[in-house]
Amino acid sequence: MRKTKLFMDTVIDIQVVTGNTDNKEEAEAAINRAFEQFRRVEQACSRFSPDSELMQVTRVIGKSVQISRYLFGPLMFALEVAKLTYGKFDPSIGKVMEEQGYNRHYLTSSVINSAAADAVTYRDIILDPSAHTLLLKKPLVIDLGAVAKGFSIDLAANELKEFDGFVINAGGDIFAGGMEQEGIPWKVGIQHPEKKEQIVHVFEISNLAVCTSGSYERRNVKVPGMHHIINPETKKSPNELVSSTVIAPYAMIADTFSTAGFLLGADKGKKLLEEVGLRGLFITSDLQFIHVGGNSNDTKKMD
């Protein structure tokens, strides 16, 4: 069974392997619950909707505001990765992204412009885990684009875990649960950065997420070398890599660390991922492949 919907300005495709004993109505209900998780996270974490929980609470400066688990979870994780990367990955990057033209949805026309202080970092965002509150030291724009989609995928996967196999594909970020219909691991192809129709590598996975951050999808047509992945310190886009793919037990981890790895570059990114026990594949600007973690048997090169 397969269904597709649009959330987070991304096409979400969910496929469930239904066995002989599975009730088709139960499968459809589970898929609908999975889509509902995307809706809830979008309502909580979108910086493109003035009515989202994120945009509402960030209007309050210098005062603690209680937030839902749909916002608290991804924001807490984003801050932890910001600390781990010494600010190279920074959820306070939202205003910089707006200034570079990333103030609208990629597929739709929703546009937002926000007020923010000139100099902000993740250290201006304070979370209280015991009270589930957020406090902003300065006006800023939080961007959870590299975290929220993965968080949604994980919540959706939890709704489908009882089935023998399923795949959630959110704009190329994937969680594959169980096995394919034939009882073999799922195969996830990595797209060639320049030739969309060509697959350069295939990962075989089960109960894992595969997420890719790349510079080739959302380039700034007005500024050469600029794309939607921006270094918060330089306010420029790194271009040592064109693609950073990470495999992890959870999509939020894979999604966030694929972006962090891209920002850090080949050497530092590889070191970070291996330190936290993740594996994946980097593709450099001259189309060299750098395997991260695991071993050569983890991937298969395609002609």
N, C-alpha and C positions, 0 to 999 in steps of 0.2 A: 504494500500500500504506500502511496506517495502523495504528498500535498505540498504546495508552494504558496508562500505569502510574502508580503513586503513589510519588514520592520527595520528600524534603525537605518533607513535609506539603503537597505540591503535585501537582496532576494534570499529568503530563507527556504531551503528545500529539505524536507524531512522524508526519509524513506524507512519503512519498517518491514522486516521480514516476518511474515505471518505464517506459522506452521499450520498443519492440518487441524490441530486442536484449538488454535487461537480464534477467538471471536472477532470478526471484522469490525463489529460495532465498538468493541473494547479498544481495538487498535486505533480507530478513528477518534474515539474520545481521548485517548492518551496523546495522540498527535495534537489535538486541539488544546489540551492542557499544556503541551510543550510550547505551542505558539503563544499561549497566554503568558508564559514566563518572559518571552521576548517583549511583549507589550508592556508588562509591568516594569521591566528594567529600563525600557525606553522612556516611560513616563517618569521614572526616578532619575535617570542619568543623562538625558539628552541636554546638550548645550544649545540646540537649535530650536527648542521650544520654550518660549517665555513662561509657559505654564508648568513646565517640568519641576519636580521637587528640587533638583539641582539648582535651577535658575532662581527659584523662589528663595531658597535658603541662603544663596550667595548674595542676596541683596541686604542681608543683615551682617553688619561689620562690628567686631568687638564684643559680640554677645553670643553665648552658647545657644545653639538651636538643636533640638532633638530631630534626628533623621531616621528614616526607615532602614531596614536591613538591606533593601534593594539598592540603596545608595551607600550605606555604611561599608558593606563588604568590599565592593570594588574600589572604593576610595581608600580604605585602609590598606588594601594590597598595593595599590598604586604608590602610596606613601612609603611603604616598606621597600619597594623596588627603587624608588627615588633615593632612599638612604643608601641602598646597596650599590647604586651606580654613582654616588656622590653628585646627584642632581642632573646627570646627563639625561635620565628619564625623569620628567617632571610634570605632574598633572596640572600645575599652574600655568602651563604653556598656552592656554586658550586664547588670551588676548593677542599674543604674538601670531598665532595661527589666523586669527581674524584679520590682522594687519597685512598678512601675506595673501589674503583673498580667500582663506578657508573659513568663511563665515556663512557658508550655505551648504545644504545637503548636496551630496555628490550626484544623486540621481534625480532628486526633486528640487524645487525652487525655494525651499524655506531658507530665509536669510535672517541673521541676527547680528547686531552690533552692540557691544557692551562697554561699560565704563570700567576702568581698572587703573590701579596705580602703575607708575612707570617701571618700577623695579620690584618684582615679586619672585618668590621661590616657593617650593613645597613646604619650607619651614614656616610659612605664613598660614598654613592650614593645620589646625589643631583638632585632633579627634580624641574623645574620651570614650574608651571601650566600655567602661562600666555603666556610663549614663547614655551611651549611644548618641553623643552630641558632637556637633561641628562648631568650631569657632574660627573665624577669619580675622587675622590681624590687620589686613589691608583689603581694599577692594581688588578683586581678581576674578579671572575667568578660569574655571576648572574644566579641563578636557579629559574625559574618560574614554575616548574613542579606542584606545589601545587596550582597554581593560573590560569595559562593559559588555562588548559583544561576546567575549569569551565567557564572562560570567553568565550571560544569558544561555549560551550553549550548554554550560554545565547544568544549569537549572532544568533546561529542557531535557537533557540526557537523563536526569534523575526521574523524569516522568515516563521514560521509555525503557528503563533498565530491566523490566520483567520480560522483555521480548528477546528471542534468540539472537536477533541482529537488528541493527538500525544505524542509519547515518544521518547526521545533521550537518548540512552544508550551508554556512552563512557567508555568502560572498567569497567562497574559497577557503574559509577557515572551517575546519572539519573536526567533528568527533565521530568516531566509528566504534559502535558497541557490538560486542559479540562477534558473530561470523556472518559471512555472506550466505545466500540460499544454499550453496553447495557445501557449506560447512568448512570453508577456508577463510583465512584472514582477508580483510578488506584491502584493496589496493588504492593508494592515493597518489596521484601523479603531480609532479611539480612542473609548472609551466615554464617554458623558455621565456626569459625576460623580454626578448625582442620579437619572438615568433609565437603568437598566442596559440596557434594550432599544434605546436610541438611540445611534447612532454620530454623533459630531460632526465628525470629520475622518478622512480616509483618506490614508495614506502609501503611495506606490508604491515598492517597494524590491527590490533584488536583491543578494545577498551582503552583507546588512546586518542589524543587530539593532535592534529597537525595544523599549525597556523603559520602563515607567511606574511611578512611585511616587505613591501617592495616600493621602489621609487618610480616604477614604470606606469602605474595606473593613474595617479593623480598629480601630474606635473603642473607647475605654474607656467602657463604659456607666455606670460609677460616677463618672467625673470628666468634667464637661463640657469639651469642647475638646481632650481628650487622645486621642491615637491612637498607633500603633506607631512613628511617626517622631518622635524626641525630641531636642531640643537638649541636648547633654551639659553645657553651662554652666548653663542655667536649669533643667534637668530638666523642662521643659515642651515641649509640642508646638507648633511654629509653625503658624499657620493663615492666613497671607497667601495661600498657594496651596492648592488642593485636588487638583491633579494636575500632575505634572512628567514629561514624556515626552522621552526622548533617543534619537536615532538615532546609531549608531556602527558601525565595522567589526567590533567584537567586543562580545558581550553583556556581558562583565564590565565593560567601559568604560561601556556604556549603562546597565547596572543601577546601578553605583556612582554615576555622575554624575547620574542621575535623582534619587537620594536626596540627594546633595550639593546639587543645584540647589534641591530642595524646602526643605532646611534653611536655605539662604542667602536664599531669597526671590526675588521677581521681579527686582529690579535687580541685586543682587550675583550671583544665580544665572545670569542672562542673561550678565553680564559674564564670569563664570568659563567658561561653556560656549563662548562665542565666542572667548575667549583660547586655549582648547585645541582649537579648530577643530571643535566639535560643533554639531549642530543639533537642533531639537526643538520642543516646544510646551508652554507653561505655561498652566494654567487657574487664574484667581484665584478667591477665595472668592465674588466677585460675578459669576462665570462670564464674565469677560473673557478673550479669547485673546491670548497673547503669543507671537509667533513668534520662535524663537531660531535665529540663523544662517541660511544659505541665502537663499532669497527666497520670495515669495508663491506661486510656482509649485510649491514643494515640497509643498504641502498642498492638499487640496480640501475645501471646506466642504460638509457635507451638510445638507439640509433636515430 
